[in-house]
Amino acid sequence: MQHANPSQFASRKEPFGTYLLAQIKRDDDIGELARNAFRDPGFPRDGDFKAVSKRLNTVGAPPEMHDALAEAEVDWLAL
C-alpha cells in the first residue's frame, strides 16, 4: 500500500547543524548557541543532532546550551 502523498516524504531536510547556524539572529538561547557554533571551527556544520550534542560535550558547554540544543531540535523536527 502506498501513501496518498508520497512526495511529502521525498523532500530532504537540511542538516541539523546547518539549520542551527541559520538561527544566529535569534534573540534567545538558540541564537546564543548558534553564535557560539558559528565561532567554533570544530562545529559539525553538516552534522545531525547527535554530532552537535557530542561537540557540546567535547567543548564543555554549560547546561543552558544543552537545553537550547534540545529546543532547537524540536523546532527543526517541526519543519
Residue frames as a rotation matrix with the C-alpha (Angstrom) as fourth column:
MET 1
0.586 0.810 0.000 0.00
0.810 -0.586 0.000 0.00
0.000 0.000 -1.000 0.00
GLN 2
-0.474 -0.751 0.460 1.36
0.762 -0.611 -0.214 3.40
0.442 0.249 0.862 -0.95
HIS 3
-0.435 0.262 -0.862 0.83
0.579 -0.651 -0.490 6.64
-0.689 -0.712 0.132 0.95
ALA 4
0.560 0.778 0.283 -1.63
0.743 -0.321 -0.588 9.07
-0.367 0.540 -0.758 -0.65
ASN 5
0.954 -0.289 0.080 1.06
-0.225 -0.867 -0.445 11.76
0.198 0.406 -0.892 -0.91
PRO 6
0.680 -0.723 -0.123 4.47
0.724 0.635 0.270 10.08
-0.117 -0.273 0.955 -1.10
SER 7
0.220 -0.630 0.745 6.17
0.487 -0.590 -0.643 13.31
0.845 0.505 0.177 -2.25
GLN 8
0.748 0.088 0.657 5.89
-0.433 -0.686 0.585 14.75
0.502 -0.723 -0.475 1.27
PHE 9
0.850 -0.461 0.255 8.40
0.036 0.533 0.846 12.14
-0.526 -0.710 0.469 2.40
ALA 10
0.564 -0.631 0.533 10.79
0.815 0.320 -0.484 12.69
0.135 0.707 0.694 -0.50
SER 11
0.725 -0.305 0.618 11.87
-0.148 -0.944 -0.294 16.20
0.673 0.122 -0.729 0.42
ARG 12
0.076 -0.800 -0.596 15.26
0.805 0.402 -0.436 16.39
0.588 -0.446 0.675 2.08
LYS 13
0.970 0.212 -0.119 15.56
0.234 -0.689 0.686 18.42
0.063 -0.693 -0.718 5.22
GLU 14
0.375 -0.879 0.294 18.73
-0.427 -0.446 -0.787 20.47
0.823 0.170 -0.542 5.66
PRO 15
-0.175 -0.509 -0.843 21.22
0.564 0.650 -0.509 19.01
0.807 -0.564 0.174 8.14
PHE 16
0.685 0.479 -0.549 20.58
0.705 -0.248 0.664 19.93
0.181 -0.842 -0.508 11.74
GLY 17
-0.115 -0.825 -0.553 23.95
0.818 -0.394 0.419 21.69
-0.563 -0.404 0.721 12.05
THR 18
-0.778 -0.110 0.618 23.15
0.541 -0.618 0.571 23.87
0.319 0.779 0.540 9.04
TYR 19
0.250 0.950 0.190 19.72
0.548 -0.300 0.781 24.71
0.798 -0.091 -0.596 10.47
LEU 20
0.525 -0.067 -0.849 21.24
0.826 -0.201 0.527 25.66
-0.206 -0.977 -0.050 13.81
LEU 21
-0.564 -0.813 -0.141 23.79
0.728 -0.571 0.380 28.00
-0.390 0.112 0.914 12.23
ALA 22
-0.522 0.446 0.727 20.95
0.495 -0.535 0.684 29.75
0.694 0.717 0.059 10.38
GLN 23
0.523 0.778 -0.347 19.44
0.712 -0.176 0.679 30.70
0.468 -0.603 -0.646 13.76
ILE 24
-0.400 -0.886 -0.233 22.27
0.877 -0.295 -0.380 33.14
0.268 -0.356 0.895 14.53
LYS 25
-0.723 0.137 0.677 20.00
-0.048 -0.988 0.148 36.21
0.689 0.075 0.721 14.58
ARG 26
0.304 0.866 -0.398 17.56
0.425 0.251 0.870 34.83
0.853 -0.433 -0.292 17.14
ASP 27
-0.279 -0.323 0.904 17.37
-0.576 -0.697 -0.427 36.70
0.768 -0.640 0.009 20.43
ASP 28
0.776 0.478 0.411 17.15
-0.622 0.472 0.625 33.65
0.104 -0.741 0.663 22.69
ASP 29
0.266 -0.706 0.657 19.27
-0.494 0.485 0.721 30.74
-0.828 -0.516 -0.220 23.89
ILE 30
0.589 -0.037 0.808 19.06
0.594 0.698 -0.401 29.05
-0.548 0.716 0.433 20.50
GLY 31
0.919 -0.261 0.296 20.51
0.040 -0.685 -0.727 32.19
0.392 0.680 -0.619 18.92
GLU 32
0.512 -0.761 0.398 23.30
-0.828 -0.313 0.466 32.23
-0.231 -0.568 -0.790 21.51
LEU 33
0.328 -0.343 0.880 24.03
0.056 0.937 0.345 28.58
-0.943 -0.064 0.326 20.76
ALA 34
0.803 0.029 0.595 24.10
0.588 0.126 -0.799 29.35
-0.098 0.992 0.084 17.03
ARG 35
0.832 -0.521 0.193 26.53
-0.445 -0.833 -0.330 32.25
0.333 0.188 -0.924 17.53
ASN 36
0.290 -0.731 0.618 28.82
-0.691 0.286 0.664 30.05
-0.662 -0.620 -0.422 19.62
ALA 37
0.457 -0.058 0.888 28.63
0.409 0.900 -0.152 27.32
-0.790 0.433 0.435 17.00
PHE 38
0.967 -0.056 0.249 29.47
0.201 -0.433 -0.879 29.81
0.157 0.900 -0.407 14.26
ARG 39
0.565 -0.788 0.245 32.69
-0.809 -0.588 -0.027 30.77
0.165 -0.183 -0.969 16.07
ASP 40
0.300 -0.414 0.860 33.66
-0.442 0.738 0.509 27.13
-0.845 -0.533 0.039 16.71
PRO 41
-0.168 -0.423 -0.890 35.90
-0.985 0.042 0.166 25.82
-0.033 0.905 -0.424 13.90
GLY 42
-0.969 -0.245 0.019 35.15
-0.245 0.969 -0.023 22.24
-0.013 -0.027 -1.000 15.02
PHE 43
-0.252 0.953 0.169 31.36
-0.532 0.009 -0.847 22.60
-0.808 -0.304 0.505 14.87
PRO 44
-0.731 0.003 0.683 29.80
0.419 0.792 0.444 19.86
-0.539 0.610 -0.580 12.70
ARG 45
-0.658 0.430 -0.618 28.08
-0.565 -0.825 0.027 22.14
-0.498 0.367 0.786 10.17
ASP 46
-0.291 0.549 -0.783 26.61
-0.760 0.365 0.538 19.23
0.581 0.752 0.311 8.24
GLY 47
-0.960 -0.214 -0.182 26.08
-0.061 0.792 -0.607 17.12
0.274 -0.572 -0.773 11.34
ASP 48
-0.015 0.966 -0.257 22.97
0.278 0.251 0.927 15.66
0.960 -0.058 -0.273 12.84
PHE 49
0.692 0.385 0.611 21.65
-0.428 -0.462 0.777 16.29
0.581 -0.799 -0.155 16.36
LYS 50
0.924 -0.340 -0.175 23.92
0.369 0.672 0.642 13.64
-0.101 -0.658 0.746 17.88
ALA 51
0.095 -0.935 0.341 27.04
0.882 -0.080 -0.464 15.14
0.461 0.345 0.817 16.27
VAL 52
0.025 -0.016 1.000 26.17
-0.129 -0.992 -0.013 18.59
0.991 -0.128 -0.027 17.60
SER 53
0.901 0.344 0.266 25.41
-0.315 0.093 0.945 17.19
0.300 -0.935 0.191 21.06
LYS 54
0.653 -0.733 -0.189 28.74
0.757 0.640 0.135 15.35
0.022 -0.231 0.973 21.07
ARG 55
-0.117 -0.707 0.697 30.51
0.554 -0.629 -0.545 18.59
0.824 0.323 0.466 20.15
LEU 56
0.431 0.343 0.835 28.84
-0.445 -0.724 0.527 20.42
0.785 -0.598 -0.160 23.03
ASN 57
0.995 -0.089 -0.055 30.05
0.096 0.574 0.813 17.69
-0.041 -0.814 0.579 25.38
THR 58
0.361 -0.922 0.137 33.57
0.878 0.287 -0.383 17.88
0.314 0.259 0.913 23.93
VAL 59
-0.293 -0.480 0.827 33.87
0.276 -0.871 -0.407 21.62
0.915 0.109 0.387 24.48
GLY 60
-0.688 0.018 -0.726 32.26
0.724 0.087 -0.684 21.50
0.051 -0.996 -0.073 27.93
ALA 61
-0.552 0.562 0.616 29.22
-0.053 -0.761 0.647 23.60
0.832 0.324 0.450 27.08
PRO 62
-0.900 0.249 0.357 27.08
-0.403 -0.165 -0.900 24.67
-0.165 -0.954 0.249 30.05
PRO 63
-0.652 0.691 0.312 23.69
0.536 0.711 -0.456 23.03
-0.537 -0.130 -0.834 30.71
GLU 64
0.084 0.718 -0.691 21.84
-0.154 -0.676 -0.721 26.02
-0.984 0.167 0.053 29.21
MET 65
-0.368 -0.290 -0.883 23.39
-0.890 -0.164 0.425 25.27
-0.268 0.943 -0.197 25.81
HIS 66
-0.996 0.077 0.048 22.26
0.085 0.978 0.190 21.65
-0.033 0.193 -0.981 26.03
ASP 67
-0.253 0.955 -0.153 18.74
0.447 -0.025 -0.894 22.88
-0.858 -0.294 -0.421 26.82
ALA 68
0.064 0.218 -0.974 18.89
-0.635 -0.744 -0.208 25.24
-0.770 0.631 0.091 23.83
LEU 69
-0.831 -0.417 -0.368 20.07
-0.551 0.526 0.648 22.35
-0.077 0.742 -0.666 21.68
ALA 70
-0.761 0.608 0.227 17.02
0.525 0.782 -0.335 20.29
-0.381 -0.136 -0.914 22.68
GLU 71
0.122 0.810 -0.573 14.72
0.107 -0.585 -0.804 23.24
-0.987 0.037 -0.158 21.88
ALA 72
-0.247 -0.295 -0.923 16.41
-0.831 -0.425 0.358 23.72
-0.498 0.856 -0.140 18.51
GLU 73
-0.990 -0.104 0.097 15.88
-0.050 0.892 0.449 20.06
-0.134 0.440 -0.888 17.69
VAL 74
-0.279 0.959 0.055 12.15
0.594 0.218 -0.774 20.39
-0.754 -0.183 -0.631 18.37
ASP 75
0.231 0.323 -0.918 12.00
-0.398 -0.829 -0.392 23.42
-0.888 0.456 -0.063 16.06
TRP 76
-0.583 -0.564 -0.585 14.00
-0.763 0.132 0.633 21.63
-0.280 0.815 -0.507 13.35
LEU 77
-0.902 0.274 0.334 11.84
0.296 0.955 0.013 18.49
-0.316 0.111 -0.942 13.54
ALA 78
-0.016 0.968 -0.250 8.72
0.361 -0.228 -0.904 20.64
-0.932 -0.105 -0.346 13.13
LEU 79
-0.386 -0.186 -0.904 9.90
-0.638 -0.654 0.407 21.89
-0.667 0.733 0.133 9.73
